[in-house]
Amino acid sequence: MIEELKRGLTTRSPEDTEAAGRALAGELPPDITLALSGPLGTGKTTFVRGLARGWGIRETVISPTFQLYAVYDGDRRLVHFDAYRLESPEAADDLLIEDFLEPPYTLVVEWPEKVAPWLPEPCFQLLFGITGEHRHIILLNEEMP
């Protein structure tokens, strides 16, 4: 899945996007940060739902836009953070997210550009977009710039 994402993966439905997240879950090293960038409606939260399923998390995964982050435990701890409403990278410090980063974990950040200096390493960036006709594309950059 990592190699497919490096080339750019096209999905045709939410189920495809979730399946891509589920497949990637098995390939990710522990204790990593994923930065999900892209406009609203491009499948970021759906992809996170797939990651969660890949780690045996059965809770309902929804966008944490209003509570800012959610923590899910399964085969690994998933910390899902949505920085959309933050005004500055420093605002992330006040949330004490680091307290939840107990190995093995994956921190997934939507809208990472809002908190880029704060992001822990290693950090892989996934770019989400819409190509037309209800098709979405997901592209993996190995490192967050």
C-alpha positions in Angstrom: 0.0 0.0 0.0 2.8 2.4 0.7 4.2 2.1 -2.8 0.7 2.6 -4.3 0.3 5.7 -2.2 3.6 7.1 -3.3 2.4 6.8 -6.9 -1.0 8.3 -6.1 -4.0 6.0 -5.3 -7.4 6.8 -6.8 -10.4 5.7 -4.9 -13.9 5.6 -6.3 -16.0 5.4 -3.1 -15.8 6.0 0.6 -15.5 2.2 1.0 -12.4 2.3 -1.2 -10.9 5.1 0.8 -11.6 3.3 4.1 -10.1 0.1 2.6 -6.9 2.0 1.7 -6.6 3.2 5.3 -7.1 -0.3 6.6 -4.4 -1.7 4.2 -1.9 1.1 5.2 -2.5 0.3 9.0 -0.7 -3.0 8.6 2.4 -1.4 7.0 3.0 1.6 9.3 5.8 1.5 11.8 4.8 2.2 15.4 5.0 5.6 16.9 4.5 7.7 13.7 2.7 10.8 12.8 0.5 11.1 9.7 -0.3 14.6 8.4 -3.5 14.5 6.2 -3.7 17.6 4.0 -6.5 18.4 1.6 -9.8 20.3 1.2 -13.0 19.5 3.0 -14.7 16.4 1.7 -11.7 14.7 0.2 -11.9 11.6 2.5 -9.4 12.3 5.3 -11.7 11.2 8.1 -12.9 8.2 6.1 -9.3 7.2 5.6 -8.7 7.5 9.4 -11.7 5.2 10.0 -10.0 2.6 7.8 -6.8 3.0 9.9 -8.8 2.4 13.0 -10.4 -0.7 11.6 -7.0 -2.0 10.6 -5.9 -1.8 14.3 -9.0 -3.5 15.6 -10.7 -0.3 16.8 -14.4 -0.8 16.8 -15.5 2.6 18.1 -17.2 5.0 15.7 -14.6 7.3 14.2 -15.9 10.7 13.4 -14.1 14.0 12.6 -12.9 15.6 15.9 -13.4 19.1 14.5 -15.2 20.5 17.5 -13.5 18.5 20.4 -10.2 18.9 18.5 -9.0 15.3 19.1 -10.1 11.8 20.0 -8.2 8.8 21.3 -9.0 5.3 20.3 -7.4 2.1 21.6 -7.0 -1.1 19.7 -3.9 -3.0 18.6 -2.3 0.4 18.8 -3.4 3.8 20.1 -4.8 6.1 17.5 -4.8 9.8 18.4 -6.9 11.7 15.8 -6.4 15.4 15.9 -8.1 18.0 13.7 -6.3 21.3 13.8 -8.8 23.1 11.5 -10.0 25.4 14.3 -6.6 26.3 15.8 -5.3 29.8 15.4 -1.6 29.0 15.9 0.8 26.0 16.3 1.3 27.1 19.9 -2.3 26.4 20.6 -1.6 22.6 20.2 0.7 22.7 23.2 -2.2 23.5 25.5 -4.1 20.4 24.4 -1.6 18.0 26.1 -1.9 15.5 23.2 1.6 14.3 24.0 0.2 12.7 27.2 -1.7 10.2 24.9 1.3 9.3 22.7 2.0 6.0 24.5 3.7 3.4 22.4 2.6 1.9 20.1 0.6 4.9 18.8 -0.1 6.7 15.6 -0.9 10.4 15.7 -3.1 11.5 12.7 -3.4 15.2 12.2 -5.9 16.7 9.8 -5.1 20.3 8.6 -1.4 19.9 9.6 -0.3 23.1 7.9 -1.9 24.9 10.9 0.4 23.2 13.4 3.4 22.2 11.2 6.2 23.3 13.6 4.5 21.4 16.4 4.3 18.0 14.6 6.3 15.2 16.2 8.7 13.2 14.0 8.7 11.0 12.1 5.9 12.6 10.1 4.5 11.3 6.8 2.2 13.6 4.8 -0.7 12.3 2.8 -2.3 14.6 0.3 -6.0 14.2 -0.5 -7.8 15.6 -3.5 -10.7 15.1 -5.8 -10.0 14.3 -9.5 -13.5 14.4 -10.8 -16.5 12.1 -11.2 -16.5 11.3 -7.5 -12.9 10.0 -7.6 -10.5 10.9 -4.9 -6.7 10.7 -5.0 -4.4 10.0 -2.1 -0.7 10.7 -2.5 2.0 9.9 0.1 4.9 12.3 0.6 7.5 10.5 2.8 8.3 13.5 5.0 6.3 16.5 6.0 8.0 19.7 4.6 
